[in-house]
Amino acid sequence: MSTNTEGFLSNPSKWKRPDDIIKMQRLKQKQKALQDRINKPSRAANPSQAKANDDPIANRFEGSTKRKNPFSRNTDNSAKRQKDDSVSASAAGEETIFELLTKAQQPEVPQIEAPVVKPLEQRFLQQCPVEQTLPQYVEEVPKTSKQSPIHWSVKSKMRIICRTPIPGTNLRTNQEASGLTSFVRCIDAKESSTGLDISPGARFYQATLYWQHPYLPWLTLFPRNSRNNHTQSTLDESVRSVLAKEWVTSFRNLFQLLRARQCPYFYVCANTFTVLFRAAGIGGRVETHALLTPTSRGMRAALKQEEIEFSMPLKKSSAAATDKADQLNRSNESGVGNSSFSNSSEETQAGPTSNCMSDEDNDEDEDDMDSEQWLQSLGVDAAEIRKISDNHMKKQQMRECGGDYGDQSLVLIEGSECQAFFNFLLNAKSTTAKVGRLAGVPPTLLAPVSFVGASLRTLQTRSTKIRMDGQDYHSTELHGVVLPHVLPYLTDLLCEANDNYSITLATVPSTAGLCEASQKLINDLDKENDASTQADPVFGKENLSDCGLNQRVVESMCRVTKDSVFDTERLLYSLDAGGFSWS
């Protein structure tokens, strides 16, 4: 080994590290890039020489004159030159960035005036036309009430969700027996000292019971539709007559209980309509009243033929009527805003007319005769006059039938007219269908108290556990006929657990107008502030003290505040809010 090599190995400080080699390569690249930039101005100063050097045709004959071997290896260094150029460009770019970063420059701050910030609403109004209004993005805070509202529409399903266990599941024998006894005897187990079981389970079972007539196990008698009844009713004439006779007895007994205030309300559910009878004091009404929905022009004509006075609280008044004669004619024929009815042209089409007619009808007939005579005096043909009369009748009929079979066609009957309406339902043949799957089956009677011929029915209960948002909840579903007294009774029971809960309800569509009309009647009483047509809630509660329901439920039914009646789909109870909120 030579002396130089031994000295090199013995002195580690002379070794070249990879970092040093890379630094040397980068330094060479920078030197080469600097040399290219120095030569670039001279090349630009003599463009003809640069062009000659860059011309491939001129350079093609330069170099050796030896013929190129086609099988030799490619010795073109263009790719290497491109690579070197790219490396030099990147090195130049790095140098430029380094210079920019290291160069200390004092930034100049421009003198810009700050814009005046306008409110959001002012800017929105400047951008939008004048006719447009600001959208309401703020959600309304739900109204809170200490008492749950009453729903007068019948519900078909109820679902309760709570974090604590819900009473009424896995009932013991004593609980079921005590709940049944309390319901049949109309005993408030919470306030009485009869020795019955007053546990939450027994009281929950008491709230799930109701009375029904008739009860045929193979038929679904509420709600009445062909979808729920898959079997054809094959009742012979003798069975139909017995059912009709028993139904008349039960209906008469139930109506007598209502008039004596021993029953707060009951339902009559036929194939095409539903009637809600309510006792005096319920909903702020001073007399016994009935709500009939839906109705048709023919049914209203039949009521007027029997001289039954009624009103239509949900009927929208027509603003197109400007003539006084047209207003009188429309009020007499469709019953808008007038509870007194006389024999009109509609009654003439529906049945025999009465000999005694009012002066208004005589005036209308005289006006019609005058108009016909006036047209005849002008020389109009009889065919044209008949055509004009027919068009007028068609328009009038379309105006009267506009809200048929809907919530607007609901009819309110009060006072002594309620007795006449009861007799009308007893004798009317249209209450019982003659054809169909429910042919010969009388209307269904539903009540919270017992009556002659009634069958005791219970709601189907199913309890499960669910998990939402990482928490476990108890859920209980009630299927069947959920009457109005069930909701306040269950809310009173669930509030004793001191926990938040929610209740979801499903409304039977044919009874939705009953709750809307009840709310409309309360609002009208509040606007009119007429003490003669509004019953005192305390007076109504005392009169209905023996109706079979506890005092808290009766008090809720007699309330006449704006939040006393509401067709709720979801009811929420919050301990923090201290009451109920619904939507």
Buried (B, 14 or more C-beta within 10 A) or exposed (E): EEEEEEEEEEEEEEEEEEEEEEEEEEEEBBEBBBEBEEEEEEEEEEEEEBEEEEEEEEEEEEEEEEEEEEEEEEEEEEEEEEEBEEBBEEBBEBBEEEEEEEEEEEEEEEEEEEEEEEEEEEEEBEEEEEEEEEEEEEEEEEEBBEBBBBBBBBBBBBBBBBEEBBBBBEBEEEBBBBBBBBBBEBBBBBEEEEEBBBBBBBBBBBBBBBBBBBBBEEBBBBBBEEEEBEEEBEBEEEEBEEBBEBBBEBBBBBBBBBBEBBBBBBBBBBBBBBBBBBBBBBBBBBBBBBBBBBBBBBBBBBBBBBBBBBBBBBBEEEEEBEEEEBBBBBBBBBBBEBBEBBBBBBBEEBBEBEEEBEEBBEEBEEEBEEBBEEBEEEEEEEEEBEEBBEEEEEEBBEBBBBBBBBBBBBBBBBBEBBBBBBEBBEEBEBBBBEEBBBBBBBBBBBBBBBBBBBEEBBBEBEBEEEEEEEEEBBBBBBBBBBBBBBBBBBBBBBBEBEEBBBBBBEBBEBBBBBBBBBBBBBBBBBEEEEEEBBBBBEEBBBBBEEBBBBEBBBBBBBBBEBBBBBBBBEBBBBEEBEBBBBE
